[in-house]
Amino acid sequence: MEPSSSAGPITDEWVEKHFDHLSPELARDFHPTLARARSRCPVARSDQHGGFWVVTRYEDVLRIAQDWQIFSSELGITVPNAAGSGSGGQMKILPVGIDPPLQRTFKRLINAHFTPAKIAPWEQPTRALVTRLIDDFIERGECDFMAEFARPLPGLAFFDLTLHAPAGDLEEVNGWATAASLPDAEKARECLMKLAGWIAGLIEGRRKDGPKGDVVDAVLAAEIEGRPITFEEAVGTLQLLVLGGLETTAGVLGAAMLRFCADPELFARLKAKPELIPNAVEEFLRMDGSFICIARTARHDAEIDGHSVKKGESVLMYWASANRDEAEFPDADTFDLDRARNRHVAFGAGPHRCVGSNLARMNLRIALEEIVRRLDDVRLAPEAEIDFHSTFNRAPLSVPITFAPGERS
């Protein structure tokens, strides 16, 4: 019989036996709880939601991510939905929901459209978008950084530069995509349906108008197990590409602003030495990466650090915990611009590592360059309350800030 609830304060027993990734208490006390798990039970068996394993140590997380032959994405995993109703389901979304060798064939088609050389021409229009977003609030001396900058940026850039969406659709479809990533379950479902409908229309339009040489064309030309990709699979794949890069990038930007407000010296150092911003991007990704965990299913009986995992059991591995493991990152809870070795797993690892990592890094770098150049005296707004949504992605819901009013470009 499944436990009725894991609500209540987080205790050692909670961490060891009742770990619940949907718990509001975990969202509020996230990194300290993961640190407790690494220390007490780096591989733990939770009795919540039908039972699953929780893995928090860097070495174990990396091995599971790379061992697709035992820990599969293809078999699917049943997890509660974000509404916390306890219901779950299985979904195969390409290429995340398949394993090699087919996964490699399909992912290769997508990878070709996100190489450094491919995205380099997007730098100037991305900087222009960043400039426009900052211009919209810089004279006021205040804004909700998440609503007015962090969330609009990645989606508007992606729909325009990657999918070549019609200019008149950008604001509306980005609004749907953003809402689909947030914790209001009813609105998220509604917006997911609208987004899927828009993508379906984009595909139909592309088939009529002809190819543009972009990732949409690559998806439409893909073959799955020797047959052409279906219409539904194409929609799902493009939807995953959209959602995979929006709230994840927004979450890192929001966390970066929170760090700037808490540590003015960090902000000042980057303003004085913007050449350090690429290093800062990597530390923000390591410490505050918003892609926090992912699930796998054991294809066979296996062992993780002496624990026997049975065929068919679910394993939840925490990238966010691995990235603060002292065994891999000395002084792991310190934001270190001079960190010599930073093999973080903010983009995942193994064959399913995030295809958009180059794009995310570029967006973060350009955003931080313009933020530290143009804003001064950045502070959290008085009486600001910072809450995070936190299940498989983690991001602040709102980051109200004040700053010295500036001039539009």
N, C-alpha and C positions, 0 to 999 in steps of 0.2 A: 504494500500500500504506500502510495506516494505521500511524503510529508505534506501537511496542509499549508505550511508557510515557512519561509526563512526570515520573516520580518523580525526586526529587533536589533539591538546593538551587535556589532561584529565582535565575536569572541574567538578564542583559539579553537573551540569546538566548531564554530561556524566555518572558520577557514579550513579546518581539517576534514569536516564531514558534510557540511550543509552549504557549501559555496554556491551562491546564486548570482549569475552574471547580470540578472535583471534587477537586482536589489537596489533600491534608492540609497541605502546605507553605503553600498559599494561605490556608487557614483559620487557620493559626498566625500568618502575617505579612500579614494581609489589607490593612489600610489603607496600610502602606508600599509593598506591591506595586502597589496601584492608583495610588498617587502616582507610582511609577516609570513605570507605563504612561502616565499623563497626560503626563509629561515627555518620554518617549522616543518613544512611538508611540500617540497618543490614538485612532487607528484602526488596528487590527492584524489580520492574518489568521493565525489559529491552524491548525495542521495536525492538531490532536487531534480525535478522535471524528468523523472524516469531514470535518473542516474547518468553520470558522465565523469570523465577524468579531467582534471585541471592541471596543466603543466606550466610552470612559471620560470624555470631556469634557462639561461641562454643556451647552454650546451644541448639540453633536451629539446628545446623548441626548434633549434636549427636542425637537429637530426630528423625530427618528425617531418618538418617542412620539406626536407630533401628526399625523404624515403617514401615516395609516392606508391611504391609497390606494396607497402604494408599499410600506410596511412593514406587512405584514398579520399579524393574529392568527388570522384565519380559515383560512389555508392550513396552519396547524400547523407544528410544528418537531420534528425527531427529535433527542432528546438522551439521553445515557446516564442510566439510572436511578440512584437514590441509592445503590444497593448497589455501584455502580462496575463492573457486569458488562459495560458497553459496549452493552447492548441498549437500544432506545428504541422510541418509538411516537408516534402522533398521537392527540390527544384534543380533541374539541370540547365545551367546557363553557360553558353560557350564564351571563352574557353575555360572558365573557372570550374565548371561542373563536369569536366572530363579530365582524364589522366593521359600521360604519354603512352604510346607514341603519337596518337591522334592529336592530343593537345598541342604538341610541339609543332605539328604541321599547320594547325589552325593559327596558333599564336604567332608563328613566323610571318603570316600575312599581315597581322596587326602591327607587330614590332617594326616593320619597315616604315611605318608612318609616324613613329615616335622616336626616331634616332636623333642625336644632336644636330646632324646636318639637316634633317627634315624640318625640325622645329625652329632652326636658327632664323629663317625669314619672319617668324612670328614675333620676334623680340620687339621690333619697333611698334607694331600695332598693339601689342600687349602693354608697352610703356605708355602709349597714348591713352589706352583705356584706364590704366592706373591713374594717370594724370587727370583725366576727366572725373573719375570718382572722387579723388581728393579735392578737386576744384569745387565739387558740389557741396562740401561742408567746411572747407578751410576758413572761410570768412566768419563762420559762426563761432568758432572756438570751442565747439562741442559736437559730438555725434555719438550714435550707437555704432561702434566700429564693426560689429558683426553684421548688422542690417544694412549699413551704408557702404561698407567696403569689403569685408572678408567674404561674405556670402555672394554678393553680386559678381566679384572679379572672376573666379575660376569658371563659372558657368557661362557668363557672357563671352569670355575668351574662347571657351571650348566650342560653343555652338557656332560662333562666327568663324574661327580660324580652322577648326578641325572638321566640323560637319558642313561648313558652308551653308548654314541656315539662312533663309531669307531675312534681310535686315528687319523687316517689319514684324518678324516673329520673335526676335531675340529676347525682349523684356518679358513677354508673356510666358514663353516656354522655359526660360530660366527661373521664373517664379514657380512654375509647377515642379521643376526639378529640385529646387531648393526645398520647397515644402514637403516633397516626397522623402526627404532625408531627415526630417525633424520628427520629434516624438509624438505629435498629435496623430494617433493611428488612423482615425477616421479621415482626416484631411489628407494624410499621406497616401492612403489607398485611393482616394479620389484623384489626387494629383498624379499618382503612378498611372492610372488609367488614361488621364489626359495626355501625359507624356508619351505613353505607348501609342496612343492614337496619332499624336503629332509625328512620331518616328515612322509610323506606318505610312502617313501621308508623304513624309520626306522620301521614303523608299519608292513609293509609287511615282512621285515626281521625278526622281532620279532616273527611273527606268524609262520615262517618257522623254526627258530632256537630254539624256546621254551622260556618260561618265565625266568626272572632274579630276580623276587621278588621286582620290583621297581614300581615307579609311572606309567610308561608306561603300565605295566601289569594291574595295578588297573584301568586305563582308559579303556583299551580294554575289561575288564571284567564288566564294568559298565552297569547297566540297566537304561533306561530312560522311565518312565511311563510304566513299565512292559515289555518293549522290549529291546533287545540288543542295545547298542549304535551303531549308524551308523558309517561307515568309515569316512564320512565328519565331523561328530561331534567329533570323536576321534582326527582327525587332528586339528580341530579348538581349542579343549581343550588343547592339548599339545602346540599348537602355543601360546595360551594365557599364559600358564605357563612360556614359554620361555620369551615372551615379557614383562610380568608383573614384572620380576625381574632384567632385564638388565639395561635399561636406568635409572630406579628408583634408583638402587644402585649406578650406575655410577654418577648420579647427586648429590647424597649426598657426595660422595667422592670428587667430583670437588669442591663443596661448602665448604667442610672441608678444602681443600688445600687453597682456597681463604681466609678463616678465618686465617689459619696459617700464610699466607703471610702478612695479615693485622695486626695480633696480635702475634708477636714473643713471648710474655710472655705466651700465652696459649700453644704454641708449647713447650716452655721450661718447663712449669709446667708438661705437660704430659710426656715429656722425663724423668723428674726427678721422677715422680710418675705415672708409667704406670698403676698402680692399679686404677687410675681414668678414664681410657679409657672407660670402660662400661658406666660411667656417661656421658662422652663426646659423646658417640654414641647416647644416648637418647636426648641430647641437639641438636646435629646436626640434628637428625630426626625431632625434634620439630621445630627448627628454619629454617631448610633448606631442609625439606623433599620434594622430587621431585614429589611425587604423590599429586598434588595440588588441584584437584577438581574432582567431578564426578556428573553425571546427574541421576535424577530420574523422573518418570512420575506419576502424581497424578492419582490414581486408582478411587478415589471418590473426590467430593468436600471436601476441607479441609481448615484449618486455620493455618497460621504460624505467630505468634506474632501479632495477630489482622488483618492480611491480608488474604483476601479470595482467595484461590487458587481453580480454577475450574478443574473438572475432565478432564483429558487429557492434562493438561498444564505441561510444562517441568520445572524442578527445578534444578538449578546448585548450588551445595553446595561446599564451599571452605574449604577443610581440612587445607590448608596453612594459611587461615585467622583465623580459629578456634584455631590453635596452637599458635597464637600470641594475643589471646583475654585476656586483662588484668583482666577480671572478673574471669578467670580460672587460669591464670598464672601471679602472681604478677611480676612487672618489666619484662614484657614479651619480650621486645626487647633486654634484656641482656642475654648473653651466661653465664649461671651459672652452674659451675661444681658441686656445692653443693645444687642444687635445690632439696628440700625435696619431693615435690609432682609434678609428671610429667606425668599426664594422657593424653599425646598427642594422636592425631588421625592420625599420619603419615601413619599408615597402614590401615586407614579406621576404621570403627566401625560397629557393628551390624552383621548380618549373613554373609555379604559379606566381612568382614574384611580379609585382605591379608593372604592367606594360607602360604606364604613364609616368614613371619616375623622372625621366628627363624633363618632361613638360612641367611636372609639379615643382621641381627644383628651379626651373626658369621662372615660373610664376612667383614663387616665394622670393627669389633673389631680387627680381625687379620690384616687387611690392615693397620689400624692406629697404631697398635703395632709395625709393622715392619717399617712403614714410620718414626715414631718419633724416633725409635731406630737407624736407619741407615742414615737418612738424617740430615744435619746441615745447618744453615744459609739459610733457604728456603726463596726465594723472587720471586715476579713476575718478569718476564723478562722485560727489559727496553722497554718502549713504547707498552707493551701488551695491547690489547683491548679485554675486556671480554664482550661477547654477550651471551644471553640466548635464547634457544628456549623454548616456554612457551605456552602450550595450556591446555592439561590435565596433562601432565608431564612437569617438568621444570628442565633444566640442562644447565650448561655452555657448549658452543660449543667447546671451546678450553681454556686451562689454561697453557700457557707457563711459565715455572719456571726455575730459576737457583738455585744452591746450591753448597756447598763445595764438590768437587769431592771426591768419596770414592772408596772403594775396593769391588770387587765381593766377594761373600761368598765362 
